[in-house]
Amino acid sequence: MAEMKITDTIRYIGADDTELDLFEGQYPIPNGVSYNSYVILDEKIAVMDTADHRVTEQWLENLDRELGGRTPDYLVVSHMEPDHAGSIQILAERYPEMKLVGNAKTFPMIGQFFSISGLEERKVVVKEGDSLSLGSHTLHFYLAPMVHWPEVMVTYESSEKVLFSADGFGTFGAISRKEEWIAEARRYYINIVGKYGMPVQTLLKKAAGLDIHMICPLHGPVLKENLGYYLEKYDIWSSYRPEEEGVVIACASIYGNTARAAHCLEEMLKEKGVKNVVYYDVCRTDVAELVEAAFRYDRLVLAASSYDGGVFPPMENFLHHLKAKTYQNRKVALVENGSWGPTANKTMRTILEGMKNISICENAVTVRSSMNETSQSALEALAEELCQ
């Protein structure tokens, strides 16, 4: 990656990874990911997090370029996940006089991942609101437990008004690919951090008391303009409010008859003037994309075949992912298909009842093998209810 200057004294030293295909072994990242790290150059030098072991060599080259022969005084560890902490050991060995800055929950994790010589003497343990002077720059530390690990903290640099936000405001996608922020930020937030809405709300309240001019996350682009837009999105997502009005139709069909019913409902909704109607084949769409869409819109249709006395497994998998991410505050409609013993709606309803504030439409639809006048009328009634 080309040299990137955040300010005259804050430099980007992270690296893109365009070869990794699955983030955390489960989320497709066709445009890669960035492992962001920064260095603050002052009377004393602070390195803000490291990088994944996959890019250690590039990361060290970037750091050496910015240090210009100087030695870092501090390594600030905001998050211990290996994609950010993966190079702590090698940096600590290279600079044995360097102090490590973290909170009370950081250092037990460092000991679990690494064996760092003299760690006890090198620790700088900070608490909520503590500060650390580098000279003209002052770092202020704010704990952010369960956003999305218990040791997470963010750092606010008060002279240049920069928030180092850990995984907050991060995205999938390598920085060099220059993607639109919103799509990959939403997919990242909902699937990585989405379960922890309350802790994010707590962090946003802390951020509201700071004069922030720039946000430096651990993944994705540095945010320098229109920060209110990003903060608003995080407030919506973390309070589990729909981002937009619209209907997601998630269909898991075996032979195509359930899909025909779902497409029929799709056309009915469009004819009734529903602005956003989005259809997904649950069997062929990555579940992270499905979860993102379900959180984005205010209504969800689940159309699935019955299977083994329950529901077709791809749909069951999707529902369990929604539950794990604490899906809530939505209207949900059920459409099932079954040739001799329809069971999909009952199974889906049972899973949904374990979620918070889910309004299930009264007009549940049962298709017996294939569409007929009865199921057509039932879909019409459901479409009308979804439009209310």
C-alpha positions, 0 to 999 in steps of 0.5 A: 500500500502507498504511504498514507498520512493521517496528519503530520504526526499521525501515520498509517502503518497498516496493510491490506490483505487481498488474498484472504478469502474468509474473514474469521473463517466464515465471512466471504471477503471478495475485496479482502480486508485491511489490518489498520495500525497507526503510529503517533510521532512526538517526543515519545512515540506510540504505536496504536495496535499491531497487525495480523501475522499474515502481514507482519513483514509489510507492517514492520516495513511501514513502521520502520519507514515512519520511525526513521531510526527512532524507537517506539516508547509505547504500544497501545493495545486496544483489542486482543483479537489476533487480526490486530494483536498478531504481531505484538510478540515480534514488536516487543522482542524488537524493542525490549524497552518499549512499554505496553499499554492496556487495561486490566483485562488486556494483559491476561490475554497477552499472557494467553497468546504470547510469552513476552520477556519482562512483561510485568515490568513493561505493563502500563495498566490504564483505567477509564478516563486515564491519560498518557502524554506523549509531548504535544499529544495526549492519549485518553483511554475509554473502556469499551467492554464487549465491543466486541471482546471484554478487553476492548478500549478506545483511545482519544487523542485530544490535540488533533481530536482523533478517535482510535475506535478499535473495531468500531466503524470498521468495514470489510474490504481492503482500503486500496479497493476504495469501496463504498463504506456503508455496505461493507460497514453494515455487513461487518457491524451486524455480523461481527459486533451486532450481538452487542448493541447495548455495549455499543450504545454505551460507547456512543454515549462516551463518544458524544462527549468528545470533540471528534474530527477523525475516526481511525478504525482497525479495519477499513477507511479512516473517516474524516468528513461527515462523521455524524452520518457514521455515528447515526448509522451506528446508533440505528444498528446498535439500537436494533432499529430498522435502517429502512422501510422494506420487505426482505423475502428469504426463501428456502425451496427444494424443488421450486414450488416454494420459490414460486409462491415467494416470487408471487408474494414479491410481485403482489407487494410491488404492485401494492407500492412497497418501495423496497422488496428484496428477494434472497435464495437462502440456499445460495446466499451467504448467511452473513448477507442474509443477516445484514439484509434482515437487519436493514429492513423493517419486515421479513418474509420467511418462505420455506419447505417442510423437512424431516418434521421441521424446516428445510435446514438452510432456513433453520441455519439462517434463523439461528444466525438471526437469533445469535445476533439478537434480531428484534423489533421487526414484523415477520411473515411465514410461508410454508410448503408441505405435501403431506405434513407441513411443519415449517411454519411451526418450527420457524415460529418456535425459533422466532418466539425466542427473539425479542419484540418480533411481531408475527403476521396473523396470515401465515400461508401454507402451500400444499405441494404447489400453488392453487387458488387457496394459496393464492388468496392466502398470499393476497391476504398476507401481502395486504397485512404486510402493507399495513 
